[in-house]
Amino acid sequence: MGSINRRRFVGGMLASIGSAALPVAKAADYPTKPIRLIIPFGAGGPTDTLGRALAERLTAQFGQNVVVENRTGAGGNIGTDVVAKATPDGYTLLLTTNGPLAGNLTLFKQLPYDPLKDFAPITLFTYLPNMLAVHPSLPVNNFAEFIEYVKARPNQLSFGSGGNGTSSHLAGELLKVMTGIQMTHIPYKGDGASMTDIISGQIPIVFCSVLAGMRYIDSGRIKVLAVTSAKRVPAIGNVPTIAESGLPGYDLAAWYSVMAPAGTPRDIIQKLNSTIVGIINTPDFKAKIEGMGGIPVGSTPEAVTAIIKEDIPKWAKLIKESGAKVD
C-alpha cells in the first residue's frame, strides 16, 4: 500500500550516490550570509534532530551559520509552505518527510503548495523506520498480544503520532487496515510531544520514529513491540518487525529530503547537493545517522522527484482505504 519497499529504496536510491555529486557551475561565492533550515515539525523529534546535525556540518563546511527554524503545524504543511513561498536564492532550505510531500496531498482537502511544482529538490537525506510502542501499564508484551488486546476493545484506545500525514500516523492507519483493529488517532506536533505523553501515560500507544523512541527502551519507560520496516533496525536489532511478528507484507517508514524553493538557481542546487551528499558519506556522519536508527542515503535531485511521484498514489490509496481524516 503506502509502504516503501526497503530493498528498492536502499538499493535503488543508494545506487545513485555515485552520481550524486553534481558539478558546480557558478556558485563559487555561495553562501555569503546565514542560511535558514526550516524544520516543519517540533523540537526534539527526528526531523529536528537530523536537521540540527546537518546544520552543524553545513555551518562548518560553508563558514556561514545555518540556523534551524522550527515552523510547526498542520502535519508539516505550515513550515513546508514557508519554504515554498520563500525567495529562491538558496538562503531558505527545508528538511522534511514524505508526509508533507506525498501523503498530505490526499489527507488534507487543500494544500497551500504543490509538492512537485513549488520545490527544487536537493537530495534524499535518510530513511528512518518507526516503532510501535506502548505505555508499560498496558498488559501486552508482544505484537500478537497487542492485536488481541486492541481487537477486544474497539475504539477504546488511542494512538499518538508525530502529526497528521506523517509516516508515524500512516503506520497506525496501515496497521488498522491490515488487521481490522479500531483505534483513535491523536496527532502531535512532532514525535517529541507524543513521546512526552506516552511516557506520562496520557496515551497508551504510540507510533514514533526509532530515533525518538529508542532512548526510552532500556529504562523501561516504554515497551517497544515492533518496528515498522521490512527488516530489523540495527540500532535496536533485538526488536522484531511487524511483518515477522505475524503480519507479512507490512512495511511503512519515513524518508527525509532536503529541498529549496522552486526557481533556486541550478548552480546553487548543484553546490548544495554535492556538499550535503559529501557530508552524508563521511564515515562519522553515516555512523551518527545509523546510531539514530536511520539509514543514510544521499542522491541526485532527480531521485527526490521520482520518489515523490511514486509515493503520492501509494499514500493516497492507504489514506482512502483507512478512512484517515484530519480535523
Residue frames as qw, qx, qy, qz and C-alpha x, y, z in Angstrom:
[[0.000, 0.890, 0.456, 0.000, 0.00, 0.00, 0.00],
 [0.073, 0.981, -0.097, 0.149, 1.71, 3.22, 1.14],
 [0.771, -0.523, 0.239, 0.274, 4.85, 1.41, 2.17],
 [0.261, 0.809, -0.498, -0.170, 8.36, 1.95, 0.90],
 [0.984, 0.093, -0.111, 0.102, 9.99, -1.19, -0.42],
 [0.473, -0.803, 0.285, 0.225, 13.20, -1.09, 1.55],
 [0.720, -0.058, 0.493, 0.486, 15.23, -3.01, -0.98],
 [0.423, 0.717, 0.355, 0.425, 14.09, -0.64, -3.71],
 [0.143, -0.985, -0.004, -0.094, 14.75, 2.39, -1.54],
 [0.558, -0.697, 0.383, 0.237, 18.05, 1.36, -0.02],
 [0.705, 0.030, 0.545, 0.453, 19.27, -0.38, -3.16],
 [0.437, 0.685, 0.414, 0.409, 17.97, 1.86, -5.90],
 [0.070, -0.990, -0.041, -0.119, 18.45, 5.16, -4.14],
 [0.574, -0.675, 0.352, 0.302, 21.85, 4.32, -2.70],
 [0.737, 0.218, 0.443, 0.462, 22.92, 3.29, -6.18],
 [0.297, 0.875, 0.205, 0.324, 22.54, 6.92, -7.15],
 [0.492, -0.810, 0.058, 0.313, 25.13, 8.07, -4.63],
 [0.665, -0.106, 0.377, 0.636, 27.95, 7.63, -7.08],
 [0.285, 0.475, 0.429, 0.713, 26.38, 10.13, -9.45],
 [0.232, -0.844, -0.475, 0.092, 25.03, 12.43, -6.76],
 [0.377, -0.610, 0.043, 0.696, 27.96, 14.82, -6.55],
 [0.508, 0.761, 0.365, 0.174, 26.93, 17.16, -9.34],
 [0.539, 0.157, 0.038, 0.826, 29.37, 19.62, -10.91],
 [0.111, -0.780, -0.317, 0.528, 29.23, 23.19, -9.64],
 [0.499, 0.626, 0.345, 0.489, 28.89, 25.77, -12.38],
 [0.182, 0.630, 0.003, 0.755, 28.74, 29.31, -11.00],
 [0.578, -0.752, -0.211, -0.237, 28.06, 29.17, -7.24],
 [0.655, 0.203, -0.442, 0.579, 31.65, 29.61, -6.08],
 [0.012, 0.369, -0.325, 0.871, 30.75, 32.53, -3.78],
 [0.694, -0.423, -0.192, -0.550, 27.63, 30.94, -2.27],
 [0.181, -0.857, -0.470, -0.111, 26.80, 31.32, 0.58],
 [0.310, 0.417, -0.186, 0.834, 27.70, 34.85, 1.60],
 [0.374, -0.384, 0.277, -0.797, 25.22, 35.12, 4.52],
 [0.346, -0.078, 0.852, -0.384, 23.42, 32.82, 7.00],
 [0.404, -0.076, -0.752, -0.515, 21.05, 30.14, 5.71],
 [0.614, -0.152, 0.405, -0.661, 17.70, 29.21, 7.29],
 [0.260, 0.020, -0.949, -0.178, 16.92, 25.50, 7.50],
 [0.606, -0.193, 0.086, -0.767, 13.17, 25.16, 8.10],
 [0.096, -0.030, -0.987, 0.125, 12.01, 22.12, 10.06],
 [0.453, -0.298, -0.313, -0.780, 8.22, 21.74, 9.78],
 [0.750, -0.409, -0.516, -0.050, 7.96, 19.67, 12.98],
 [0.470, -0.862, 0.049, -0.184, 8.64, 20.33, 16.65],
 [0.077, 0.704, -0.657, 0.258, 11.90, 20.42, 18.56],
 [0.489, -0.353, 0.745, -0.284, 13.19, 17.11, 19.86],
 [0.883, 0.285, 0.291, -0.235, 11.67, 14.97, 17.11],
 [0.796, -0.001, 0.441, 0.415, 13.56, 13.08, 14.41],
 [0.474, 0.750, 0.227, 0.401, 13.33, 15.78, 11.74],
 [0.198, -0.960, 0.139, -0.141, 14.62, 18.36, 14.20],
 [0.720, -0.525, 0.400, 0.214, 17.45, 16.12, 15.43],
 [0.748, 0.253, 0.415, 0.452, 18.56, 15.22, 11.92],
 [0.285, 0.886, 0.170, 0.324, 18.24, 18.84, 10.80],
 [0.344, -0.912, 0.226, 0.002, 20.41, 20.16, 13.61],
 [0.770, -0.278, 0.449, 0.358, 23.08, 17.57, 12.88],
 [0.608, 0.515, 0.376, 0.472, 23.09, 18.60, 9.22],
 [0.035, 0.976, 0.073, 0.200, 23.06, 22.33, 10.05],
 [0.574, -0.731, 0.295, 0.222, 26.12, 21.92, 12.25],
 [0.715, -0.031, 0.496, 0.491, 28.07, 20.26, 9.44],
 [0.417, 0.732, 0.355, 0.405, 26.92, 22.76, 6.82],
 [0.211, -0.977, 0.036, 0.014, 27.94, 25.65, 9.06],
 [0.618, -0.537, 0.437, 0.374, 31.43, 24.20, 9.36],
 [0.651, 0.259, 0.544, 0.462, 31.60, 23.49, 5.62],
 [0.288, 0.792, 0.355, 0.404, 30.33, 26.85, 4.40],
 [0.382, -0.027, -0.249, 0.889, 31.73, 29.16, 7.07],
 [0.319, -0.290, -0.105, -0.896, 28.24, 30.69, 7.36],
 [0.333, 0.007, 0.753, -0.568, 25.70, 29.92, 10.08],
 [0.400, -0.210, -0.736, -0.505, 22.96, 27.51, 9.08],
 [0.265, -0.109, 0.530, -0.798, 20.15, 28.30, 11.52],
 [0.150, -0.305, -0.932, -0.126, 17.43, 25.75, 12.27],
 [0.337, -0.036, 0.150, -0.929, 13.94, 27.23, 12.49],
 [0.075, 0.274, 0.955, -0.081, 11.02, 25.06, 13.65],
 [0.396, 0.071, -0.102, -0.910, 7.77, 26.09, 11.93],
 [0.115, 0.105, 0.981, -0.117, 5.19, 23.57, 13.09],
 [0.473, 0.339, 0.385, -0.716, 1.54, 22.84, 12.41],
 [0.743, 0.450, -0.016, -0.495, -0.90, 21.18, 10.01],
 [0.953, 0.058, 0.283, 0.095, 1.06, 17.96, 9.67],
 [0.599, -0.237, 0.361, 0.675, 4.15, 19.82, 8.48],
 [0.398, 0.696, 0.478, 0.359, 2.27, 21.91, 5.93],
 [0.113, -0.983, -0.088, 0.112, 2.95, 25.28, 7.57],
 [0.441, -0.658, 0.430, 0.434, 6.72, 25.03, 7.60],
 [0.575, 0.168, 0.655, 0.460, 6.78, 23.41, 4.18],
 [0.279, 0.845, 0.415, 0.190, 4.72, 26.27, 2.78],
 [0.266, -0.889, 0.128, 0.349, 7.15, 28.81, 4.27],
 [0.454, -0.345, 0.609, 0.552, 9.85, 27.38, 2.02],
 [0.452, 0.505, 0.668, 0.307, 7.55, 27.07, -0.99],
 [0.131, 0.937, 0.292, 0.137, 6.95, 30.83, -0.82],
 [0.499, -0.693, 0.147, 0.499, 10.48, 31.89, 0.16],
 [0.306, 0.841, -0.331, -0.298, 12.81, 33.82, -2.12],
 [0.980, 0.133, 0.100, 0.109, 14.53, 31.19, -4.33],
 [0.246, 0.874, -0.386, 0.164, 18.09, 32.29, -3.62],
 [0.726, 0.174, -0.605, 0.277, 19.45, 29.32, -1.66],
 [0.058, 0.340, -0.547, 0.763, 19.13, 31.01, 1.73],
 [0.660, -0.132, 0.387, -0.630, 15.94, 29.23, 2.82],
 [0.373, 0.189, -0.889, -0.190, 16.04, 25.42, 2.80],
 [0.787, -0.235, 0.092, -0.563, 13.70, 22.69, 4.02],
 [0.131, 0.198, -0.969, 0.068, 14.26, 19.33, 5.65],
 [0.682, -0.014, 0.195, -0.705, 11.01, 17.40, 5.53],
 [0.397, -0.071, 0.914, -0.046, 9.49, 13.96, 5.12],
 [0.035, -0.182, -0.834, -0.520, 7.18, 12.04, 2.83],
 [0.036, 0.613, 0.701, -0.363, 4.16, 13.34, 4.80],
 [0.137, 0.739, 0.091, -0.653, 4.14, 16.98, 3.59],
 [0.099, 0.480, -0.594, -0.638, 5.48, 15.96, 0.17],
 [0.233, -0.010, -0.897, -0.377, 3.22, 12.97, -0.55],
 [0.150, -0.393, -0.892, 0.166, 0.59, 11.88, 1.97],
 [0.040, 0.485, 0.392, -0.781, -0.78, 15.31, 2.82],
 [0.177, 0.110, -0.499, -0.841, -1.85, 15.84, -0.77],
 [0.433, -0.307, -0.771, -0.353, -4.67, 13.37, -0.10],
 [0.363, -0.384, -0.719, 0.452, -5.10, 13.75, 3.66],
 [0.011, -0.478, -0.249, 0.842, -5.78, 17.50, 3.57],
 [0.479, 0.711, 0.495, -0.141, -8.57, 19.00, 1.48],
 [0.474, 0.846, 0.006, 0.244, -6.22, 21.57, 0.02],
 [0.710, -0.304, -0.017, 0.635, -2.50, 22.22, 0.33],
 [0.060, 0.941, 0.018, -0.332, -1.13, 25.77, 0.05],
 [0.027, -0.664, 0.639, 0.386, 1.72, 24.43, -2.09],
 [0.910, 0.327, -0.155, -0.204, 2.31, 21.87, -4.84],
 [0.765, -0.478, 0.391, 0.180, 4.85, 19.21, -3.78],
 [0.769, 0.192, 0.415, 0.447, 6.14, 18.78, -7.33],
 [0.382, 0.759, 0.240, 0.469, 5.93, 22.33, -8.71],
 [0.210, -0.949, 0.012, -0.235, 6.88, 24.54, -5.79],
 [0.642, -0.661, 0.358, 0.154, 10.20, 22.99, -4.77],
 [0.547, 0.650, -0.528, 0.011, 13.68, 22.39, -6.17],
 [0.943, -0.332, -0.014, 0.034, 14.82, 19.05, -4.69],
 [0.009, 0.818, -0.572, 0.054, 18.40, 18.81, -3.43],
 [0.336, 0.288, -0.896, 0.046, 18.86, 15.27, -2.09],
 [0.826, -0.401, -0.340, -0.202, 17.29, 12.37, -0.26],
 [0.135, -0.733, 0.513, -0.425, 18.81, 12.51, 3.19],
 [0.076, -0.224, 0.932, -0.276, 17.94, 9.39, 5.14],
 [0.635, -0.251, -0.602, -0.414, 15.43, 6.59, 5.60],
 [0.105, -0.274, 0.676, -0.676, 14.03, 6.28, 9.14],
 [0.430, -0.312, -0.825, -0.193, 11.76, 3.45, 10.32],
 [0.468, -0.505, 0.143, -0.711, 9.14, 3.84, 13.02],
 [0.197, 0.023, -0.938, 0.284, 8.33, 1.70, 16.03],
 [0.593, -0.519, -0.392, -0.475, 5.14, 0.59, 17.73],
 [0.276, 0.119, -0.709, 0.638, 5.39, 1.13, 21.48],
 [0.502, -0.647, -0.474, -0.323, 3.02, 1.12, 24.44],
 [0.293, -0.687, 0.382, -0.544, 2.98, 2.50, 27.95],
 [0.186, 0.250, -0.918, 0.245, 4.32, -0.05, 30.47],
 [0.455, 0.034, 0.594, -0.662, 0.89, -0.27, 32.13],
 [0.752, 0.267, -0.246, -0.550, -0.64, -1.84, 29.02],
 [0.710, -0.289, 0.630, -0.125, -0.80, -5.62, 29.71],
 [0.876, 0.482, 0.024, -0.007, 0.80, -6.72, 26.45],
 [0.533, -0.627, 0.455, 0.339, 4.34, -7.88, 25.81],
 [0.356, -0.100, 0.711, 0.598, 4.46, -8.62, 22.09],
 [0.246, 0.115, -0.386, -0.882, 2.71, -7.74, 18.85],
 [0.358, -0.255, -0.848, -0.296, 0.30, -10.69, 18.89],
 [0.246, -0.487, -0.693, 0.470, -0.89, -9.84, 22.40],
 [0.018, 0.311, 0.031, -0.950, -1.26, -6.21, 21.36],
 [0.313, -0.051, -0.594, -0.739, -3.54, -7.01, 18.41],
 [0.382, -0.380, -0.842, -0.013, -5.66, -9.34, 20.56],
 [0.207, -0.438, -0.508, 0.712, -5.96, -6.69, 23.29],
 [0.130, 0.255, -0.119, -0.951, -6.96, -3.87, 20.94],
 [0.317, -0.152, -0.754, -0.555, -9.39, -6.04, 18.96],
 [0.327, -0.458, -0.804, 0.190, -11.23, -6.79, 22.20],
 [0.142, -0.663, -0.346, 0.648, -11.61, -3.04, 22.83],
 [0.388, 0.507, 0.472, 0.608, -12.74, -1.43, 19.56],
 [0.057, 0.732, 0.148, 0.662, -12.36, 2.38, 19.58],
 [0.626, -0.756, -0.187, 0.043, -11.48, 2.36, 23.29],
 [0.678, -0.423, 0.154, 0.581, -7.76, 3.00, 22.80],
 [0.334, 0.937, -0.039, -0.094, -5.90, 5.83, 21.13],
 [0.809, -0.037, 0.143, 0.569, -2.52, 6.02, 19.45],
 [0.058, -0.901, 0.080, 0.423, -0.30, 9.05, 19.18],
 [0.763, 0.369, 0.243, 0.471, 1.81, 10.05, 16.20],
 [0.415, -0.248, 0.056, 0.874, 4.12, 12.85, 15.13],
 [0.229, 0.439, 0.016, -0.869, 1.25, 14.57, 13.33],
 [0.722, 0.511, 0.358, -0.299, -1.38, 14.23, 10.64],
 [0.686, 0.707, -0.149, -0.083, 0.08, 12.82, 7.44],
 [0.106, -0.707, 0.699, -0.022, 3.38, 11.76, 8.99],
 [0.558, 0.212, -0.792, -0.126, 4.73, 8.26, 8.47],
 [0.006, 0.028, -0.854, 0.519, 4.04, 7.50, 12.14],
 [0.555, 0.214, 0.262, -0.760, 0.37, 8.44, 11.63],
 [0.738, 0.330, -0.352, -0.472, 0.03, 6.33, 8.50],
 [0.256, 0.250, -0.922, 0.149, 1.92, 3.44, 10.11],
 [0.300, 0.114, 0.734, -0.599, -1.00, 3.25, 12.53],
 [0.649, 0.376, 0.026, -0.660, -3.55, 3.57, 9.75],
 [0.528, 0.367, -0.721, -0.256, -1.87, 0.79, 7.77],
 [0.026, 0.091, -0.937, 0.337, -2.00, -1.45, 10.82],
 [0.493, 0.251, 0.471, -0.688, -5.71, -0.75, 11.19],
 [0.655, 0.421, -0.308, -0.547, -6.36, -1.59, 7.53],
 [0.470, 0.344, -0.809, -0.081, -4.35, -4.83, 7.62],
 [0.134, 0.003, -0.913, 0.386, -5.66, -6.16, 10.96],
 [0.352, -0.564, -0.609, -0.432, -9.14, -4.66, 11.34],
 [0.391, -0.427, -0.543, 0.609, -8.37, -3.16, 14.74],
 [0.008, -0.836, -0.322, -0.445, -10.04, 0.13, 15.65],
 [0.511, -0.397, -0.272, 0.713, -8.04, 2.86, 17.38],
 [0.101, 0.969, 0.225, -0.015, -8.42, 6.63, 17.59],
 [0.649, 0.307, -0.038, 0.695, -5.58, 8.72, 16.19],
 [0.279, -0.918, -0.128, 0.251, -4.17, 11.61, 18.22],
 [0.641, 0.563, -0.024, 0.522, -1.81, 13.83, 16.20],
 [0.500, -0.726, -0.057, 0.468, 1.00, 15.73, 17.90],
 [0.320, 0.930, -0.180, -0.030, 3.33, 18.45, 16.67],
 [0.355, 0.633, -0.674, 0.139, 6.24, 16.08, 16.28],
 [0.789, -0.096, -0.601, 0.084, 7.46, 12.89, 17.91],
 [0.233, 0.222, -0.561, 0.763, 8.95, 14.80, 20.83],
 [0.462, -0.211, 0.188, -0.841, 5.47, 15.79, 22.01],
 [0.858, -0.093, -0.343, -0.371, 3.97, 12.34, 21.51],
 [0.637, 0.113, -0.666, 0.372, 6.82, 10.74, 23.47],
 [0.087, -0.263, 0.472, -0.837, 6.13, 13.07, 26.41],
 [0.684, -0.143, 0.071, -0.712, 2.54, 11.84, 26.58],
 [0.862, 0.031, -0.494, -0.112, 3.28, 8.14, 26.14],
 [0.439, 0.206, -0.666, 0.567, 5.87, 8.27, 28.93],
 [0.218, -0.164, 0.436, -0.858, 3.49, 10.10, 31.26],
 [0.136, 0.271, 0.942, -0.146, 0.65, 7.69, 30.47],
 [0.351, 0.423, 0.125, -0.826, -1.57, 10.28, 28.78],
 [0.751, 0.357, -0.313, -0.459, -1.82, 7.96, 25.77],
 [0.856, -0.257, 0.442, -0.076, -1.47, 4.15, 25.82],
 [0.806, 0.232, 0.426, 0.339, 0.01, 3.59, 22.34],
 [0.087, 0.850, -0.211, -0.474, 2.40, 5.45, 20.08],
 [0.817, 0.383, 0.207, 0.379, 3.89, 5.09, 16.63],
 [0.139, -0.942, 0.199, 0.233, 7.12, 7.07, 16.62],
 [0.577, 0.670, -0.462, 0.076, 10.47, 7.13, 14.89],
 [0.880, -0.115, -0.329, 0.323, 13.11, 4.73, 16.11],
 [0.359, 0.394, -0.265, 0.804, 15.22, 7.80, 16.86],
 [0.362, -0.541, 0.089, -0.754, 12.58, 9.31, 19.15],
 [0.849, -0.375, -0.094, -0.361, 11.71, 6.10, 20.98],
 [0.845, 0.122, -0.467, 0.230, 14.86, 4.06, 21.42],
 [0.161, 0.468, -0.504, 0.708, 16.29, 6.23, 24.20],
 [0.558, -0.345, 0.302, -0.692, 13.39, 5.19, 26.46],
 [0.852, 0.024, -0.473, -0.225, 13.53, 1.43, 25.92],
 [0.564, 0.161, -0.692, 0.421, 16.30, 0.38, 28.30],
 [0.100, -0.191, 0.501, -0.838, 14.85, 2.44, 31.16],
 [0.029, -0.361, -0.928, 0.085, 11.50, 0.68, 30.76],
 [0.183, 0.363, 0.238, -0.882, 9.62, 3.93, 30.23],
 [0.701, 0.328, -0.170, -0.610, 8.03, 2.42, 27.12],
 [0.681, -0.052, 0.727, 0.072, 7.56, -1.13, 25.87],
 [0.356, 0.510, -0.480, -0.619, 8.53, -1.37, 22.22],
 [0.815, 0.119, 0.513, -0.244, 6.71, -4.20, 20.45],
 [0.734, 0.315, 0.483, 0.359, 7.93, -3.99, 16.85],
 [0.092, -0.475, 0.273, 0.832, 9.43, -1.81, 14.14],
 [0.606, 0.590, 0.292, -0.447, 7.52, -0.85, 11.01],
 [0.272, 0.648, -0.576, -0.418, 10.19, -1.51, 8.38],
 [0.900, 0.206, -0.301, -0.239, 10.54, -4.69, 6.34],
 [0.758, 0.136, -0.510, 0.383, 13.80, -5.59, 8.09],
 [0.602, -0.670, -0.291, 0.321, 15.05, -5.10, 11.62],
 [0.125, 0.943, -0.146, 0.271, 16.81, -1.87, 12.55],
 [0.706, 0.220, -0.492, 0.459, 20.45, -2.46, 13.54],
 [0.032, -0.489, 0.389, -0.780, 20.33, 0.16, 16.33],
 [0.604, -0.192, 0.512, -0.580, 17.67, -1.96, 18.10],
 [0.409, 0.280, -0.793, -0.354, 18.30, -5.29, 16.41],
 [0.021, 0.076, 0.953, -0.294, 16.55, -7.32, 19.11],
 [0.446, 0.381, 0.374, -0.718, 13.19, -5.72, 18.25],
 [0.431, 0.242, 0.815, 0.303, 11.23, -7.70, 15.63],
 [0.156, -0.005, -0.369, -0.916, 9.43, -6.22, 12.66],
 [0.628, 0.167, 0.324, -0.687, 5.65, -6.15, 12.46],
 [0.699, 0.360, -0.469, -0.402, 5.93, -8.31, 9.35],
 [0.448, 0.224, -0.854, 0.145, 7.81, -11.08, 11.14],
 [0.186, -0.055, 0.703, -0.684, 5.52, -10.76, 14.18],
 [0.324, 0.361, 0.856, -0.179, 2.53, -12.10, 12.28],
 [0.408, 0.788, 0.260, -0.381, 1.62, -9.52, 9.64],
 [0.600, -0.013, 0.514, 0.613, 3.53, -10.38, 6.43],
 [0.324, 0.602, 0.455, 0.570, 3.81, -7.54, 3.93],
 [0.235, -0.945, -0.207, 0.091, 3.61, -4.74, 6.48],
 [0.625, -0.049, 0.074, 0.776, 6.28, -2.10, 5.71],
 [0.092, 0.903, 0.256, 0.334, 5.99, 1.64, 6.23],
 [0.587, -0.441, -0.119, 0.668, 8.67, 4.13, 7.14],
 [0.114, 0.955, 0.088, -0.259, 9.77, 7.69, 6.50],
 [0.683, 0.222, 0.131, 0.684, 12.22, 9.17, 4.06],
 [0.193, -0.844, -0.117, 0.487, 13.68, 12.61, 4.57],
 [0.605, 0.475, 0.279, 0.575, 14.73, 15.04, 1.87],
 [0.244, -0.527, -0.050, 0.812, 16.36, 18.46, 1.63],
 [0.353, 0.691, 0.551, 0.308, 14.50, 20.95, -0.58],
 [0.163, -0.258, 0.003, 0.952, 14.75, 24.54, -1.79],
 [0.447, 0.615, 0.315, -0.568, 12.08, 26.79, -3.31],
 [0.674, 0.484, 0.472, 0.298, 11.36, 26.27, -7.00],
 [0.314, 0.924, 0.035, 0.217, 13.40, 28.66, -9.10],
 [0.542, -0.730, 0.329, 0.254, 16.54, 28.40, -6.97],
 [0.391, 0.739, -0.489, -0.249, 19.47, 28.70, -9.40],
 [0.974, 0.114, -0.194, -0.035, 20.64, 25.35, -10.68],
 [0.534, 0.481, -0.525, 0.457, 24.27, 26.00, -9.80],
 [0.317, -0.477, 0.506, -0.645, 23.30, 26.63, -6.15],
 [0.928, -0.100, 0.089, -0.348, 21.27, 23.40, -6.10],
 [0.846, 0.347, -0.363, 0.178, 24.32, 21.61, -7.51],
 [0.198, 0.531, -0.579, 0.586, 26.60, 23.04, -4.85],
 [0.604, -0.354, 0.391, -0.597, 24.17, 22.16, -2.06],
 [0.970, 0.075, -0.108, -0.204, 23.76, 18.65, -3.48],
 [0.713, 0.393, -0.478, 0.328, 27.48, 17.93, -3.68],
 [0.037, -0.512, 0.547, -0.662, 28.09, 19.42, -0.24],
 [0.716, -0.273, 0.313, -0.561, 25.27, 17.59, 1.55],
 [0.967, 0.145, -0.192, -0.086, 25.91, 14.26, -0.17],
 [0.499, 0.490, -0.560, 0.444, 29.57, 14.63, 0.77],
 [0.323, -0.445, 0.520, -0.654, 28.58, 15.18, 4.41],
 [0.899, -0.093, 0.088, -0.419, 26.25, 12.17, 4.36],
 [0.915, 0.276, -0.285, 0.078, 29.04, 9.96, 3.02],
 [0.101, 0.634, -0.629, 0.438, 31.63, 10.87, 5.65],
 [0.542, -0.078, -0.828, 0.121, 32.12, 7.83, 7.93],
 [0.101, -0.120, -0.649, 0.744, 31.44, 9.68, 11.18],
 [0.435, 0.095, 0.040, -0.895, 28.24, 11.29, 9.90],
 [0.651, -0.005, -0.652, -0.390, 26.99, 7.97, 8.49],
 [0.413, -0.098, -0.824, 0.377, 27.68, 6.40, 11.87],
 [0.141, 0.076, 0.399, -0.903, 25.78, 9.23, 13.55],
 [0.605, 0.041, -0.251, -0.755, 22.69, 8.63, 11.42],
 [0.649, -0.016, -0.753, -0.102, 22.89, 4.86, 11.90],
 [0.230, -0.050, -0.735, 0.636, 23.18, 5.43, 15.66],
 [0.370, 0.094, 0.210, -0.900, 19.89, 7.33, 15.44],
 [0.567, 0.261, 0.753, -0.209, 18.25, 4.29, 13.88],
 [0.528, 0.727, 0.003, -0.440, 18.42, 5.70, 10.35],
 [0.780, 0.148, 0.450, 0.408, 19.84, 4.59, 7.03],
 [0.065, -0.641, 0.214, 0.735, 21.93, 7.29, 5.28],
 [0.690, 0.574, 0.436, 0.064, 21.03, 7.90, 1.65],
 [0.130, -0.600, 0.371, 0.697, 22.29, 10.83, -0.44],
 [0.576, 0.442, 0.662, 0.187, 21.01, 11.05, -4.01],
 [0.183, 0.198, 0.384, 0.883, 20.55, 13.18, -7.08],
 [0.318, 0.181, 0.227, -0.903, 17.81, 15.83, -7.05],
 [0.553, 0.085, -0.550, -0.621, 16.00, 13.76, -9.70],
 [0.370, -0.101, -0.913, 0.137, 15.75, 10.84, -7.27],
 [0.109, 0.232, 0.562, -0.786, 13.75, 13.02, -4.89],
 [0.493, 0.224, -0.178, -0.822, 11.26, 13.90, -7.61],
 [0.504, 0.075, -0.807, -0.299, 10.95, 10.24, -8.56],
 [0.232, -0.178, -0.885, 0.363, 10.12, 9.05, -5.04],
 [0.271, 0.254, 0.327, -0.869, 7.58, 11.86, -4.50],
 [0.554, 0.198, -0.418, -0.692, 5.81, 10.85, -7.73],
 [0.464, 0.008, -0.884, -0.053, 5.87, 7.22, -6.64],
 [0.139, -0.179, -0.790, 0.569, 4.61, 7.83, -3.12],
 [0.344, 0.056, 0.064, -0.935, 1.72, 10.21, -3.86],
 [0.700, -0.055, -0.445, -0.556, -0.56, 7.48, -5.31],
 [0.540, -0.041, -0.809, 0.231, 0.61, 4.87, -2.78],
 [0.068, -0.117, -0.593, 0.794, -0.18, 7.06, 0.19],
 [0.467, 0.002, -0.130, -0.875, -3.43, 8.21, -1.41],
 [0.659, -0.085, -0.690, -0.286, -4.55, 4.57, -1.63],
 [0.416, -0.139, -0.761, 0.478, -3.73, 3.92, 2.03],
 [0.107, 0.070, 0.327, -0.936, -5.42, 7.09, 3.26],
 [0.577, -0.026, -0.298, -0.760, -8.60, 6.34, 1.32],
 [0.657, -0.103, -0.742, -0.087, -8.71, 2.71, 2.44],
 [0.353, -0.131, -0.694, 0.613, -8.10, 3.60, 6.08],
 [0.192, -0.816, -0.492, -0.237, -10.58, 6.46, 6.14],
 [0.500, -0.314, -0.243, 0.770, -7.95, 8.65, 7.81],
 [0.069, 0.860, 0.321, 0.390, -9.10, 12.24, 8.25],
 [0.355, 0.029, -0.335, 0.872, -7.83, 15.45, 9.82],
 [0.061, -0.698, -0.582, 0.413, -9.87, 17.82, 11.96]]
